[in-house]
Amino acid sequence: MSIKLTILGFNSALPTAFTHPTAQLLNIAERHFLIDCGEGTQVQLRKAKAKFNRINHIFISHLHGDHVFGLIGLISTFQLLGRDTALHIHGPKGIEEFITTQLRLTESNNSFDIVFNELHTKESVLVFEDDKVEIFSIPLNHRVYTNGYLFREKEKPRKLNMDTITAFNEIEVCDYQNLKNGKDFILKSGEIISNDYLTFDAPKSLSYAFCSDTKYKPDIVPIIKDVDVLYHESTFLHELKDLAIYTGHSTAKEAALIAKAANAKKLILGHFSNRYHDYKPLLLEAQEEFPNTILPEVLKEIKIKE
């Protein structure tokens, strides 16, 4: 099992002919989540050969245009494609008004329901969960209310050791789920067969944290502790730290310090200022603090493995 991340765009506010605003497609446990939706996201989804009908949940970090201006166009395309399943949009308070006003003024009649989950708390909360995945907000510090998101697989069942299980005639197929859940097996004689003897450890649950626009905010570290991959904005080099503070952003060094403190396995930088045409200095600055740092590549799939 692995998590698959496709970065559709990673630059800051001003789109160019060769760069694209923030948007990511995350496949975790065969759930396809769209994270942010800057201008042109649906074109990038086409290039990534994504299946639009598999995107049922969209997570918006904040209401600045480079993170949300592509959303109404994507909704329109969903309608033209004949979508009939509900679309869930998770984002800051105001996202419902932002979308419904555009739909009303353009006299658009949706063929599907849009379910809004508006966030307003400055505490980390559970945003979504099902039987395999749980997603938490990561409160950030930007010029407007902003959240990142932590995507995490739930604990997986243990694996059956059939070589030892078949040695006990009393263990039947109907007992397998209890064994996967970690329970010991009690024979009719009263003897307890340890679960450790009958099963192998479960595969590791994987995680991904997305931290978009934010000032340096070390108090998010406990939320993302031990994350497998962290995407953290790094708009400026540290020599422009004062400008980063003024505009509500982080430096490459600060992103690396967050990754180091969180014991992340890997760091992906992003959201670079348009003043930079060469991203290597940002990479080198981060790698001084956190060596396992990489630059994003548009449309390249990143696999998060055990």
C-alpha positions in Angstrom: 0.0 0.0 0.0 1.1 3.6 -0.6 -0.2 7.1 -0.7 0.1 8.8 -4.1 0.5 12.5 -4.3 0.3 14.5 -7.6 1.3 18.2 -7.3 -0.8 20.0 -9.9 0.6 23.5 -9.1 2.9 25.0 -6.4 3.7 28.6 -7.2 2.5 31.7 -5.3 -0.2 34.2 -6.3 0.8 35.1 -9.9 0.3 32.4 -12.5 2.8 32.3 -15.4 3.0 30.4 -18.7 5.0 27.7 -17.0 3.8 27.6 -13.4 0.5 27.0 -11.7 -1.2 28.1 -8.5 -1.6 25.6 -5.6 -3.5 22.4 -6.1 -2.7 18.8 -5.3 -4.4 15.4 -5.9 -4.0 12.9 -3.1 -4.9 9.2 -3.4 -5.0 7.6 0.0 -6.6 4.2 0.5 -8.2 4.6 -3.0 -9.9 7.8 -1.8 -9.1 10.7 -4.2 -8.9 14.1 -2.4 -8.3 17.4 -4.1 -6.3 19.9 -1.9 -6.8 23.5 -2.9 -8.0 24.6 -6.3 -6.1 27.5 -7.8 -6.9 28.9 -11.2 -6.5 26.3 -14.0 -6.7 23.2 -11.7 -9.1 21.4 -13.9 -6.6 21.7 -16.8 -3.9 20.2 -14.7 -6.2 17.4 -13.6 -6.7 16.6 -17.3 -3.0 16.5 -17.9 -2.6 14.2 -14.9 -5.3 12.0 -16.5 -7.3 12.1 -13.2 -10.8 10.7 -13.2 -13.1 13.6 -12.3 -15.9 11.4 -11.0 -13.6 9.9 -8.3 -13.1 13.3 -6.6 -15.8 13.5 -4.0 -14.0 15.7 -1.3 -12.2 19.0 -1.9 -10.2 20.6 0.9 -9.6 24.4 0.7 -7.0 25.9 2.9 -8.1 29.6 2.7 -10.0 32.0 0.5 -7.1 33.7 -1.3 -7.5 33.5 -5.1 -4.5 31.4 -5.8 -6.0 28.6 -3.7 -9.6 28.8 -4.7 -10.2 30.6 -8.0 -10.3 27.3 -10.0 -13.1 25.8 -7.9 -16.2 27.3 -9.6 -14.8 26.3 -13.0 -14.3 22.7 -11.7 -17.8 22.6 -10.3 -19.2 23.8 -13.7 -17.2 21.0 -15.5 -18.6 18.4 -13.0 -22.1 19.6 -14.0 -21.3 19.4 -17.8 -20.0 15.9 -17.3 -23.4 14.9 -15.8 -22.2 14.3 -12.3 -25.0 13.1 -10.0 -23.1 12.2 -6.8 -22.6 14.7 -3.9 -19.5 16.9 -3.8 -18.2 17.7 -0.3 -16.2 20.9 0.1 -14.3 21.5 3.3 -12.9 24.9 3.9 -13.0 28.2 5.9 -16.2 29.9 6.8 -17.4 31.8 3.8 -16.6 29.1 1.2 -20.3 28.3 0.8 -21.3 31.9 0.1 -18.3 32.2 -2.2 -19.5 29.3 -4.4 -23.3 29.7 -4.1 -23.1 33.4 -5.0 -21.3 32.5 -8.3 -23.7 29.7 -9.0 -26.7 32.1 -8.4 -25.4 34.9 -10.5 -24.5 32.7 -13.4 -27.9 31.0 -13.1 -26.3 27.6 -12.8 -28.5 24.6 -11.9 -26.4 21.8 -10.4 -27.3 18.2 -11.1 -25.6 17.2 -7.9 -25.6 18.3 -4.3 -22.8 20.4 -2.8 -22.2 19.7 0.9 -20.2 22.4 2.6 -18.2 21.8 5.8 -17.2 25.2 7.0 -14.3 25.5 9.5 -13.9 28.4 11.9 -12.0 27.1 15.0 -8.4 27.8 15.6 -7.9 24.3 17.2 -7.1 21.2 15.2 -10.3 19.2 14.6 -11.4 16.1 12.8 -12.6 17.2 9.4 -13.5 13.9 7.8 -13.2 10.2 8.5 -14.4 6.9 7.2 -13.4 3.3 7.9 -9.9 3.7 6.4 -8.9 7.4 6.6 -9.0 10.3 9.0 -8.3 14.0 8.2 -7.5 16.7 10.7 -7.2 20.4 10.3 -3.8 22.1 11.0 -4.5 25.7 12.2 -2.1 28.1 10.4 -1.2 31.8 10.7 -1.8 33.7 7.5 -3.4 37.1 6.7 -6.8 35.4 6.6 -8.2 32.3 8.4 -6.2 29.3 7.1 -5.9 25.6 7.7 -3.5 22.9 6.5 -4.7 19.3 6.6 -3.2 16.1 8.0 -4.3 13.0 6.0 -3.7 9.7 7.9 -4.6 6.1 7.3 -6.3 4.5 10.2 -4.7 1.6 12.0 -4.6 -1.4 9.6 -5.6 -5.0 10.6 -2.9 -7.5 11.5 -1.9 -10.1 8.9 -2.8 -13.7 9.5 0.0 -16.2 9.9 -1.7 -19.1 8.1 1.2 -21.5 8.9 0.4 -21.3 12.6 -3.4 -20.9 12.3 -3.9 -24.1 10.3 -2.2 -26.0 13.1 -5.3 -25.4 15.3 -8.5 -27.1 14.0 -10.6 -25.0 16.3 -9.8 -21.8 14.5 -12.3 -21.3 11.7 -12.7 -18.6 9.0 -15.3 -16.8 11.1 -12.5 -16.2 13.8 -10.1 -14.5 11.3 -11.5 -11.0 11.8 -11.0 -11.2 15.6 -7.4 -12.3 15.0 -6.9 -9.4 12.6 -8.2 -7.1 15.3 -5.5 -8.3 17.7 -7.5 -10.7 19.9 -6.0 -13.8 21.3 -7.7 -17.2 20.6 -9.0 -19.3 23.5 -9.2 -23.0 22.8 -12.0 -25.2 24.3 -9.5 -26.4 26.8 -9.1 -22.9 28.1 -5.5 -22.5 26.7 -4.9 -19.0 25.3 -3.1 -18.8 22.0 -1.4 -15.4 21.8 -2.3 -13.2 18.9 1.4 -12.5 18.3 1.8 -16.2 17.5 -1.1 -16.3 15.1 -0.6 -13.0 13.2 2.1 -10.7 11.9 2.3 -7.0 12.6 0.0 -4.8 10.6 1.4 -2.7 7.8 2.4 0.8 8.9 -0.3 3.4 8.6 1.0 6.3 6.4 0.4 10.0 6.6 0.7 13.2 4.7 0.6 16.8 5.9 -0.2 19.8 3.7 0.7 23.2 5.2 -0.1 26.1 2.8 0.3 29.8 3.4 1.5 30.5 7.0 4.0 32.3 9.1 6.5 30.2 11.0 4.3 28.4 13.5 6.1 25.8 15.6 3.0 24.9 17.6 1.7 22.8 14.7 4.5 20.3 15.4 2.6 18.1 17.8 -0.3 17.7 15.2 2.1 16.5 12.5 4.5 14.6 14.6 6.2 11.7 12.8 4.4 12.5 9.5 5.8 10.5 6.5 5.7 13.5 4.1 5.2 17.2 4.8 4.5 19.8 2.2 5.2 23.2 3.7 5.2 26.6 2.0 8.5 28.3 1.7 7.8 31.5 -0.1 11.1 33.3 0.6 14.7 32.7 1.4 15.5 33.4 5.1 17.3 36.7 4.1 13.8 38.0 3.5 12.4 36.8 6.9 11.0 40.3 7.7 9.0 40.3 4.4 7.8 36.7 5.2 6.5 37.9 8.5 4.9 41.0 7.0 3.1 39.0 4.2 2.2 36.0 6.4 4.6 33.5 4.9 7.5 31.2 5.8 11.1 30.9 4.6 12.7 27.8 3.3 14.7 27.5 6.5 11.6 27.8 8.6 9.9 25.1 6.7 12.9 22.8 7.3 12.9 23.6 11.0 9.2 22.6 11.2 10.0 19.3 9.4 13.0 18.6 11.7 11.0 19.3 14.9 8.1 17.1 13.7 10.5 14.2 12.8 9.0 14.1 9.3 10.4 11.6 7.0 10.5 13.9 4.0 9.8 17.6 3.2 8.5 19.1 0.0 8.9 22.8 -0.4 6.4 25.0 -2.4 4.6 28.3 -2.9 7.7 30.1 -4.1 7.7 33.9 -4.6 7.7 34.9 -8.3 11.0 36.7 -7.6 12.7 33.4 -7.8 13.3 31.8 -11.2 15.8 29.3 -9.8 14.5 27.3 -6.8 17.8 25.6 -6.0 18.9 28.3 -3.4 15.6 27.6 -1.5 16.3 23.9 -1.6 19.9 24.3 -0.4 18.8 26.6 2.4 16.2 24.0 3.6 18.6 21.1 3.3 21.1 22.7 5.7 18.5 22.1 8.4 16.6 19.1 7.0 18.6 17.1 4.4 15.7 15.0 3.1 14.1 18.0 1.4 12.9 18.0 -2.2 11.5 20.5 -4.7 8.1 19.8 -6.2 7.7 18.8 -9.8 4.4 19.5 -11.5 2.4 16.4 -12.5 5.1 14.0 -11.1 3.5 11.4 -8.9 5.1 11.0 -5.5 4.6 7.7 -3.7 4.6 7.6 0.1 5.5 4.1 1.1 6.3 2.2 4.3 
